[in-house]
C-alpha cells in the first residue's frame, strides 16, 4: 500500500497565559508528547507529524491503531503514561515504554471530510470510534465552561497545561485557530527539555555526516 498523507496540516494552537471560563468553550488536558495525525486506511496506520513527515518509529503503536474497525484520520498526541495516567515525556523520548495515541479530534471518517462540522459534533463521532477498553487508542475527555478550575487542578498535579477550544469551531489549517493552549509555568518536566532535544538533533546530524562520509 502506498503511504497516505493528509492534504491538510494539523490545526495549530495559539498561546494564552491565563485560563478562563466560558459557556461556549470546552477544555482538555494538554498531553505532553508528540503531536501527530493517525491516518488509518485499509488495515494500515501512518503517523504523520505536524511538519508532514511520516513517522517510521512506534511500530507497535501503528500496528495497534491499524486494528481500528474504521478508516479515519485522527488528530492526537503520542504519549507514554504512568500508572495514574499522567504523561511521561522522558519515557517517550527515550523509547522506554509502550506509547498510546490520545485522540482529541476526528477530521475524517470513512472517507468523509468532517472538518466543516462543529468541534462538539466531531468529538461525539470520535467518542463512538475509539474503543472503550483494551486499546492503545484513547479518547481525550473534556469539560465544558470551567477552564479555571481545570487549570488549577492541572497545576496541582504538575501536568503540562490545558487546551481551550471553541465548541462550535471548525477544523482549519493555517494561521486561523480557535484552539488555545494555557501552559503550567511550573511544569517540572520542562526543565532541561530544550537541551535534551538539542542533543538529539546534534546526534542525528552527526550520524548523517558520518554516513555521507562513509559512502563518499
N, C-alpha and C positions, 0 to 999 in steps of 0.2 A: 504493500500500500504506500502511495506517495504521502509525504508529510503535508498535513493540512495546517495552514497558518491563517488565523483570523484576518479579515480585511479591515480590522479596526484595532485601535490601541486601547489598553485599559483606561477606564475613567480615572482621572487624576484627583488628587486631594489638595485642597488649599489648607492653609495653616492659620490657626487662631489660638491665642494664649489662654483665654478664659472660657470655661464651659458655660452653657446656658440652658434654660428651659423654654420649650415652645410646643404648643399642641400639634403643630404641623410637621414636626421633626421626630425622627426616631434615632436611637443612639445604640451603638455597638461597641464591644470591646475591640481595641486595636491590637491585633495579633502581631507578635514580633517574629517575623520570619522572612521568607522570600515571596514577594507578590508574583502571581502567575495566573495565566488563563489555562484552564484544563480543557483541551479540545478532545472530546470523546466521540469516536466515529468508527463504525464497522469493527467493533471489538478491539480497537486500539486507543491509546491515550497519548497525546502530546502535551507537554507542559511548555508554555511559551512565556518568556519573561516580559517585563514592561517594555524592554527595548526591541522586542520581536525576535529574540533568539530562542530557538528550540532547544530545550534542556536535554542533555544526554545523561544527566545524573538521576538518581532516585528511581532505579528500575523497578524496585519492589512496589513503590507507591504508584507508578504508572501502570503496572500490571493490575494492582488492586482497583484503581479507578476505571480501568478498561472493562471491568466486570459490571459496571453500571448498566442497567437494562434500558438505557435511553441514549440517543445521540444528542449531545448537548455541548455547549461551551459554558463553563463555569468560571466565574471570577472569584479568586480567593487568595489564601496565603498558605504556603508550605511551612509547616511548623513542627517542632518537637515539643511534647508536653510532658510535664512531670505528673506524679500520681494525683495531684489536685487539679490537673487541667491547666496549669499555668505554662505559657510558652517559655522554652529554654533555648535561647538563640545559640549559645555556645555548643550545645549538643547537636543542633542542626548544622552549624558552621563546620564542625569537626566530624560530621557524619558518625556520631557516636550512638545514635538511637534511630529507630524507625520513625519516619515522619508521617504526619497527617496532612490532609488538604482541608482547610477550613473555608468552606464556600459561603460567600455573602451576597452573591448576585448570580443571575442566570440570563445572560444576554441572548442566548439562542437555545432553542429546544426543538428537537425532531425536525430540523431544517428550517424552522420558523424564526425570523428575527424578532426578538422581544424588546429591543432597546427603546422602542417608542412607548411601551407600556409604563405606567407609574411604578415607581420602586416598590411600593407596598404590594402590588399585584405580582411583580416578578419574584418578590420574596415568598409569596404564597405558593407560587408554582415551584420554586426552589425547594420549599419545605416538603412538597409532595414527591420530589425527585430523590432527595437524599435519604438513604436507608436509615431506619430508626436505631439500628444496633449492628454490632459486629462488622464495622466498615472503617476504612481509613479515610473515608469521606465524611466530614462533619458539617453540620449546619450551624451558621453563626446566628445566634439568637439576638434579639434586640429588645429594648424597652422604649415605650413611647413617652414623649413630653419631658421626662425628668433627666436631663443631662447632667445637672449639677450634682445630684445625688449619686449617679453612677460614677462620675469622675472622682468624687470624694472617696468612694469605695475602692476604685482602681488605684488611687494613690496610697490608700491604707494598705493594700495588698502588694504594693511595689510592682505594679504592672505598667506597661508602656504608655497607655493612654486610651482615649476613646475616639470614635468617629461619629460625627453628626451628619445625618442625611435627610434631605427634604423628602418626605414620604410620597409626594406626588411627582418627584423628579424623574425625567427620562435618563437613559444611559447614553452619555455623549462622550466623544473623544475630542482631543484638542485642549484649548485653553479654558473653555467653559466647564464649570462643575458646580454641583450642589452638594458635594461631599467635603466635610471639614474635619481635619484631624486636630485634636487637642491633646498635647503630649504632657505626660507627667514629668516635670522638670527634675525630680529627684530619683528618677528611674535608675536603679543600681546597675542593670545590665548594659547601660550605655557607656559606662566607664571603660575606657580603652578600646571602644568599638572601632573608631576611625583608624587607630594604629593597627588593629587586628586585620581590617580589610586592606590596608595599605601593604602589610606584609604578604598577604596572599596575592595581591596584584603584582607586587615586585617579584615574588617567587615564580608566578606564572610567566611573566615577561622574561625572566632569566632562563627558564626552561625552553621558551620559544627560541631565544637567541642560540642556545646550545644545540637545539635540534636543527636550526638552519645551518649552523656552522658544521655540524656533522655530515650534512648532505651536500655541502659546497664542494 
